[in-house]
Amino acid sequence: MAGIDASALADFNNQLAGKLVLDSVYTGNTTEYVSVQEGVKFQEPLNLMSVSPQFQGGDAVSTPSGSLTFTQRNITTTKRTAYDSWNLQLLTEKYLGISALPEESYEDTFNLMTAASEDLVKKAQQLNDDFIWNAISGSSLGVGDSSLAAADGFKKLISGSTAGVVSATGIGGNVITGSTAYDQITSMIGQVDVNVLDADDLTVWVGTSVFQRIVNGLTTQNLFNFDPTGVQREGSFYSVPLPGYPNIKIIGTYGLRSSERVIVGPASDMVVGTDLSSDTTNFQYWFDINDDALKYRLRNKLGVQIGHPEYFVSNDQA
């Protein structure tokens, strides 16, 4: 055979020069925006106080009237743990191992640990947000979270199934469409308890796809010279002010990403209970010489509650 015969050789693949590409992750950390109650080991009350004065007529009033009422709504947290074990010996036979592993036979760490840690925290925050919104008591979310929720998340809690929460009627109860989004949202706002209409943190919570639909609709209608560049990143959220309502923001959150649900209410009245806020991002990792593996454990306790159900309006869509 004339010429070069290289058929027995594998094609060259310079894996050492390959770029490490991590997943893109929309964290959507709800705890950045709502109230957080720390120190909840399992269950603690959310203590509510209400003063009701009673005016009387006459020149000399001596009969006590009015009331001071205390009530409680419990926050119940769920114990959740992410744990894995990585045998780095499996990388020694790969080209990637040459650049990722130190020059020793005890593979107890690797150079990609920083990148892996960042990815782990982002994925954990994403799963936390999913749990905060979509947990159903006694059930698990499935992929990525097999923990059985001890209580409901915000989506189930802020719905007609909770006494006091207003189920939107009329156009406000329908699935959001771009052409009528403004009318639908303002209809829901019209059904909000008058006592919180001027709240500085009155918020319209929607999923990411509904948020895009709303922005598209407001831009097309150009309401009050709506400026689409007003859409901004706020922590791990997308937010935009509602035209005509200086105290109201529309928030697109990961937790409602696959839902048509729209919820209106004061963000400060939504409470996330946890043992320690940093537990949602902190984790431990160590090398276990007995198993010859690098391990990590990320543990937290999460639960939610609302202070005043009557302050919230939900369109109760799936």
C-alpha positions in Angstrom: 0.0 0.0 0.0 1.4 3.3 -1.0 1.5 6.4 1.2 0.8 6.7 5.0 -1.6 4.3 6.7 -2.9 5.9 9.9 -6.1 3.9 10.2 -5.0 2.2 13.4 -4.5 5.5 15.2 -7.3 7.4 17.0 -8.0 10.9 15.9 -6.3 13.5 18.0 -8.5 15.3 20.6 -6.7 17.9 22.7 -8.7 17.5 25.8 -6.2 19.4 27.9 -7.0 22.5 25.9 -10.7 22.1 26.2 -12.7 24.9 27.9 -14.7 23.9 31.0 -18.3 25.0 30.4 -20.8 25.0 33.3 -24.6 24.9 33.1 -26.4 28.2 32.9 -28.5 28.5 36.1 -31.4 30.8 36.8 -31.3 30.8 40.6 -34.4 32.9 41.4 -33.7 33.2 45.1 -37.0 34.2 46.7 -35.4 34.8 50.1 -33.8 38.0 48.6 -37.1 39.7 48.4 -39.5 38.3 51.1 -39.2 38.2 54.9 -37.0 35.6 56.5 -37.5 34.1 60.0 -34.3 32.4 61.2 -33.9 29.9 64.0 -36.7 27.6 63.0 -35.7 24.1 63.9 -39.0 22.5 63.0 -42.0 24.7 63.8 -42.4 28.2 65.1 -45.3 30.6 65.2 -45.6 33.7 63.2 -47.0 36.0 65.9 -49.6 38.5 64.7 -51.0 41.4 66.6 -54.0 43.6 65.7 -55.3 46.7 67.5 -58.9 47.8 66.9 -59.9 51.1 68.4 -63.5 51.9 69.0 -64.7 55.5 69.2 -67.6 56.5 71.4 -69.6 59.6 71.8 -70.4 61.6 74.9 -68.7 64.1 77.3 -67.2 61.6 79.7 -66.3 58.2 78.3 -65.4 55.6 80.9 -66.3 52.3 79.3 -63.4 50.4 77.7 -63.9 49.5 74.1 -61.9 48.2 71.2 -59.6 45.2 71.2 -56.0 44.0 71.1 -55.9 40.6 69.4 -53.0 38.2 69.2 -53.1 35.3 66.7 -50.5 32.8 65.3 -49.8 31.1 62.1 -47.2 28.3 62.2 -44.1 28.0 60.0 -43.2 24.4 59.6 -39.8 23.6 58.0 -38.7 20.5 56.1 -35.2 19.0 56.6 -33.5 18.8 53.2 -30.0 17.4 52.5 -28.0 17.2 49.3 -25.1 14.6 49.6 -22.8 13.0 47.1 -19.5 11.1 46.9 -17.0 11.6 44.1 -14.2 9.0 43.5 -11.6 11.1 41.8 -9.6 8.0 40.8 -12.0 7.7 37.9 -10.4 10.8 36.4 -6.8 9.5 36.5 -7.3 7.5 33.3 -8.8 10.5 31.4 -7.0 13.3 29.8 -9.0 15.8 31.9 -7.4 14.2 35.0 -3.9 15.3 33.9 -4.9 19.0 34.3 -7.5 18.6 37.0 -5.7 16.4 39.5 -2.6 17.3 41.6 0.7 15.4 41.2 0.1 12.7 43.8 -1.5 9.3 44.0 -4.0 10.3 46.7 -6.7 12.1 44.7 -8.3 14.0 47.6 -9.0 17.2 45.7 -9.0 18.6 42.2 -8.4 21.9 40.5 -12.0 22.2 39.3 -13.4 22.3 42.9 -14.0 26.0 42.9 -16.1 25.8 39.7 -17.9 22.8 40.9 -18.7 24.5 44.2 -20.1 27.5 42.5 -22.3 25.3 40.3 -23.4 23.3 43.3 -24.5 26.5 45.2 -26.4 27.8 42.2 -28.2 24.5 41.6 -29.1 24.3 45.3 -30.5 27.8 45.3 -32.6 26.9 42.2 -34.0 23.8 43.9 -34.6 25.8 47.1 -36.7 28.3 45.1 -38.6 25.5 43.5 -39.3 24.0 46.9 -40.4 27.4 48.5 -43.0 27.9 45.8 -44.1 24.4 44.8 -43.9 22.2 47.9 -47.1 20.3 48.7 -47.4 18.8 52.2 -46.6 15.1 52.2 -45.2 15.0 48.7 -41.9 15.5 46.9 -41.1 17.6 43.9 -39.5 14.7 42.1 -36.4 15.5 40.0 -33.7 17.0 42.1 -35.7 16.9 45.4 -37.1 13.7 46.9 -37.7 15.2 50.4 -41.3 15.0 51.6 -42.5 18.5 52.3 -43.8 19.0 55.9 -46.0 21.9 54.7 -47.2 23.7 51.5 -45.2 26.2 49.5 -46.3 29.7 48.5 -48.2 28.5 45.3 -50.6 26.2 47.3 -50.7 28.4 50.3 -51.6 31.6 48.4 -54.7 30.2 46.7 -58.4 29.8 47.2 -57.6 26.7 49.3 -56.4 29.0 52.2 -59.2 30.8 54.1 -59.0 34.5 53.5 -57.0 34.5 50.2 -59.1 36.2 47.5 -59.6 34.2 44.3 -59.6 36.8 41.5 -62.8 37.2 39.6 -63.6 38.6 36.2 -60.7 39.1 33.8 -58.3 39.0 36.6 -58.9 35.3 37.1 -58.0 34.4 33.5 -54.7 33.2 32.0 -52.5 36.3 31.3 -52.4 37.3 27.6 -50.1 40.0 26.2 -52.9 42.2 24.8 -54.9 42.2 28.0 -52.1 41.8 30.6 -52.4 45.3 32.0 -56.2 45.1 32.4 -55.9 41.7 34.0 -53.3 42.8 36.6 -55.1 46.0 37.5 -58.3 44.0 37.9 -56.5 41.8 40.5 -55.1 44.9 42.2 -58.6 46.2 42.4 -59.5 43.2 44.5 -56.6 43.6 46.9 -57.4 44.6 50.5 -57.5 48.4 50.6 -55.2 48.4 53.7 -52.3 47.2 51.6 -53.0 49.0 48.3 -50.4 51.7 49.2 -47.8 49.2 50.6 -44.3 50.0 49.3 -43.7 46.3 48.5 -47.0 45.4 46.9 -45.8 42.8 44.4 -47.2 40.9 41.4 -45.6 37.5 41.4 -45.5 35.6 38.1 -43.4 32.9 36.4 -40.6 33.8 33.9 -42.7 33.0 30.8 -45.7 35.0 32.0 -43.3 37.9 32.9 -42.0 38.0 29.3 -45.6 37.9 28.0 -46.5 40.9 30.3 -43.5 42.9 29.2 -44.3 42.2 25.5 -47.9 43.3 26.1 -46.9 46.5 27.9 -44.4 47.4 25.2 -46.8 46.8 22.4 -49.5 48.9 24.1 -46.9 51.5 25.1 -49.0 52.4 28.2 -47.9 55.7 29.8 -44.9 55.6 27.4 -43.8 52.3 28.9 -40.1 51.9 28.6 -39.1 48.3 28.2 -35.5 49.2 29.2 -37.0 49.6 32.7 -36.9 45.8 33.1 -34.1 45.1 35.5 -32.3 42.4 37.3 -33.0 42.7 41.0 -30.9 40.1 42.9 -31.9 36.9 41.2 -35.2 38.2 39.8 -36.4 40.1 36.8 -38.6 43.0 37.8 -40.4 45.9 36.1 -42.6 48.6 37.6 -46.3 48.5 36.8 -47.2 51.6 34.8 -49.4 54.0 36.8 -48.6 52.3 40.1 -45.4 53.7 41.6 -45.4 51.2 44.6 -46.0 48.1 42.6 -43.5 45.8 40.9 -44.0 42.8 38.7 -41.5 40.0 39.6 -40.6 37.1 37.4 -39.5 34.2 39.6 -38.1 30.8 38.8 -40.4 29.1 41.2 -43.4 29.8 39.0 -41.6 29.3 35.7 -44.0 26.6 34.4 -47.1 28.1 35.9 -49.8 30.5 34.8 -50.3 31.5 38.4 -50.4 35.3 39.2 -50.2 36.3 42.9 -50.6 39.9 44.2 -49.7 40.9 47.7 -47.1 42.5 50.0 -43.8 40.7 49.8 -43.0 41.5 53.5 -46.1 39.5 54.5 -44.6 36.4 52.9 -42.2 34.6 55.3 -39.6 32.0 54.6 -38.6 30.0 57.7 -35.1 28.5 58.0 -32.7 27.5 60.7 -30.0 29.8 59.3 -30.1 32.0 56.2 -26.6 31.0 55.1 -27.6 27.3 55.2 -29.1 27.9 51.7 -25.7 28.6 50.2 -23.1 27.1 52.6 -22.0 23.5 52.3 -19.3 21.2 53.6 -16.9 19.0 51.6 -14.2 16.6 52.8 -12.1 13.7 51.6 -13.1 10.4 53.2 -10.0 8.2 53.1 -12.1 5.1 54.1 -14.2 5.4 50.9 -11.3 7.0 48.9 -13.8 9.7 47.8 -14.4 13.4 47.9 -17.8 14.1 49.5 -20.1 17.1 50.0 -23.1 17.7 52.1 -25.5 20.7 51.8 -28.3 20.8 54.4 -31.0 23.2 55.1 -34.5 23.6 56.6 -37.1 25.5 54.7 -40.8 26.3 55.1 -43.1 29.2 54.3 -46.1 31.1 55.7 -48.1 34.2 55.1 -49.1 36.6 57.9 -52.4 37.8 56.5 -54.1 35.7 53.9 -56.7 38.4 53.3 -53.9 40.6 51.9 -53.4 38.4 48.9 -55.2 37.8 45.6 -54.5 34.8 43.3 -55.8 34.0 39.9 -55.7 30.3 40.9 -54.4 29.2 37.5 -52.4 26.0 37.4 
